[in-house]
Amino acid sequence: MSSIEGGVADLRPLEQAKEQKAWYWYDWANSAYVTTIGTVMVGPYFIGLANNAAEAAGGDCSDGAAAELCRVPVLGMNLEPGSIFFWLITISTILGALILPPLGAIADRTENKKRMLGTFAWIGAAFASLIFFATGSNWQLVAIAVVGANFFLAASMVVNDSILPLISTEDERDRVSSRGWAWGYLGGGLLLAVNLAVFTMHESLGLEEAFAARLCMLSAAIWWAGFTFIPVLRLRNHTPLDVVPESGGIVKQSFGQLWDTLTEIKQYPMAVTFLLAYLFFNDGIQTVIAASAVYGSEELGHSQTILIATILLVQFVAFGGALFFGRLAGRHGAKNTILAGLVIWMVIVTVALFLPAGNIPLFLLLGAAIGIVLGGTQALARSYFSLLIPRGKEAEYFAFYHAMDRGTSWFGTATMAIMLQLTGSYRPAIFALIIFFVLGGLLLWRVDTARGIREAGNVAPRVI
C-alpha cells in the first residue's frame, strides 16, 4: 500500500514495482542467447566447423586420431579447434575491457537508458543470427558472431544492471536481482526445452542435424531481440544524478567523467576489492559455463541431446536456486551467501576432474549442483556490488564489473586454452579453475561490507 506524505499518496513504491517487473524481462530475453547459443550449441558447432577446416588443410580429426593431427592454421599458428573457441571468448573480453568503461560513462549521462539497452541488445542479437549462415568449414563467420554478440551482450548488461539501483531500495536489492536472474533461467530454459524437442526430433521433422542446430540458435537470437521490447517500452526514463560538468559533446563529456571516476575510485577501496574478487570467481563461473558443453561432448563423450537435456536441467534448478539464495541473503547477508556458493563451486570442479566418461546420471547430478549455485552467486554479486558504488555512476562501475562477466571470461578461458594445448585433456584444464574460486573467495572475505556502504554514501540494508 502506498504511503501518505503531506496528505498526498506516495505512488513511488507502486511505480517501482511496475518497473521491476518490466526489468525482469531483459534477463528473460538475453538468457536465450546465453543458454541455447553460448552454453550449449555454439561450442560443439564451432568445433565441428573448425574440424572440417583442419581436415581440409590435410589434418585428421577422426575419432582415435592423435590430437596433434587435428590442427587449424590461424595466423601462422596451428591451433587445436577447442582452444580457438576459448581464445575467441578471451578476445571478446579484452574488447569489452577497453570499450565498456567509456560506454558506461555515456550511460550515466543518459536519461533514456532503456533506448541504449535496446540498441545494444538488438545489435548483439543481429551478430548472433549470423551463426545461422555458417556452414561447412566457415568457422570464421561463427568467430565474428561470437565476439560481436558477447561484446554487445556485455554492453547491454552494463546498462541493464545500472538500472537496478534506480528501481529498488537497498533492502529490496537482493530480492529484485535474484528474481531477475530467476526469470532469466526460466525464459532460457523454456526456449531450450523447445530447441531440445526440435533437435532431438530433427529427422522426423525432415531436418538435417546441422540445420536443426542452426535453426535453434537463430531462434535464440530472435527471442533475445523480441522480448527486449518489453523493458524498452515499459521502463521509465530517470534523470542522471551527480553528473560531472564537462564541456564538448556527449563522447567528450563521458571521457571526462570516466577520468574523474578513475581518479576518485581510490575513495572506494571496498568496491575495488570486490571487483578484484569478482574478476577471479566470476571468471571461474563463466568459464565453467562456456566450457560445459565442450567438456561434456569432447571429454566425456555425451551426445548433443544429453548436453541440451543437462543444461535444461541446470536452467530449471537455477530458477529455484536463485530464489533460494535470495532468501538466504535476506537472513545471512549477501557476502556470506556468496562465500558459501564459492565453496560449492570448488567441489564442483574437483568432481569434474574425476567424472567418468559416459556416465549420464553422475553428469546430470553435477549439472543439478551447478544449477543450485549458478544463479544465486551471480544474482547476489550484482546486488552486493550495487551497495558499494556511488549514486549517479552506476553504469561506469558496472562497466568495470561487466568487463569480466557473462561468458566473456578472460583469465579463465585463457587458462583452459593453455592447459588444453599443453595436456590435450579437458580434465586438468577444468580443474585448474579451482584457483579462481579460491582467490576470489579470499579477496571477498577481506571486503568490509558496512565500511563499503558508508564510503559509497548508500543506506545499509537490515542484514549485511
Phi, psi and omega in degrees: 000138182288148180274167180245123178236113179064031178083000181245131181296132176272106184269004183300318178301321179293319179295319178296320180298320177295318179293323179299318179296321177293321182295325179303330186293338179286325172298320176301317185291307189282341180295338176298318177294314184299319184277296185298315183268296189297322186266320191259305198261324190290327180299300178300322180294317178299315181296324176298315177295319180293323175298319177299320179294320179296318180291327176294334179270006177102006180275179180226108181249019180287160178300133180091347178285150179297141184301324183289350178276343181256090183224145180251126177288121181223114177051044177083001179245153175254107188249147174291135185307319180295323181292329177299318181300316180292326177293328177298316179296321178298318179298317180295329177291315179299319177301317178295320180299329181277326190255329185298319181303312176295329175295323177296320178296322176296317180297322180295335179265003186253127177286321184270069181293330183294330177291320176298317180303312180295319181298311180296319181296316183290325175293317178300318179295325177296317175300315182300325182293342179297335181301328181302331185266001181268117180224172176065244179246019185277065178289340182296322179294321176296323179300314178299316181297316182294312181297314181293314181295318179298318181295312183287335171298312179298319179298317179294325180288331173302311180293315182300314182289331178291341177283334182308310179293341181279342186241009181209149175277169180301323180289335180272344195303311181297319181295313182295315180297317181295321178293323176300312178298320180298316177300321179299314180292326177293313179297312179298324179291321180296315179294322179296325177298317177297315181294327175299316179296316180296315184291316182289334180254025186298325180293316180292338177272358180077028182245143171286154184301314181296319179293321178299318178297316179295323179294320178297318180292325176296322180297325179293321178295318179293318177302312180303312182292318186291311183286346176296337179299331183296305177295326180297323182276332189257338177289155178261162171280146180233129181297129179301145180248147173050043178286131179287124179297123179220150178269166177092189180284181185298323180292312179297318178299318183293321177294325176295318178293322178298318178297320178297319179295318180296325180284335182260358186296336178294346177285351181235065185297330179290322177295320179294317179298318178296320178301319178295319177298316181295323177307317184279304188288330177288325174301320178297313180298310184294327180289321175300316180297311183295329186266351190300314181293317179295318179297315181295323183276313187279324184263319185262349174075023179279149180285166178298326179296316178296320180297315180295319179298321180293315178296325176298317175300315179301318182301311185285327173293321180295330175303310177290324180297320179297316178294320180296315179295326176298320177291320177300319179297326178295335181262322189243356182092148183294318183300310181297324180291320177297316180300318178298320178297323180293327176297318178296322177299322178298320178295321183298311182290333176291316178296323180299328180299324185254004183297124182290144179293141175080358181272099185291314181302316180293324178295319178293321179296319177296321177299319179296320178297319177298317181300322182299317186262345187298298182294322183297312182293322181288317180296317182287329175298318179297310183289324179296315180297325181297338178281342188259002185242150184286149178294145179092347180232029183300316184294322178298314181290323176289339174294316175297319180300315185275354172296344183237030191230168166054065175071011178241044181298149183253286182294324182296310181291325177295320178298315179295319180298317180293314180297320179293320179295323184280321187255337184072011181230142179280342184296302177296333180294317182282329178292331179300341180290347181300330180297330180290324178287324178294309181295319178297318178295318179296319178292319178297324179302329183279351181285123175269102187299312182300318179295317181298321179294319178296315182299324181279349180077023179263170179267131181288132174292169184299323179238125178238000000 
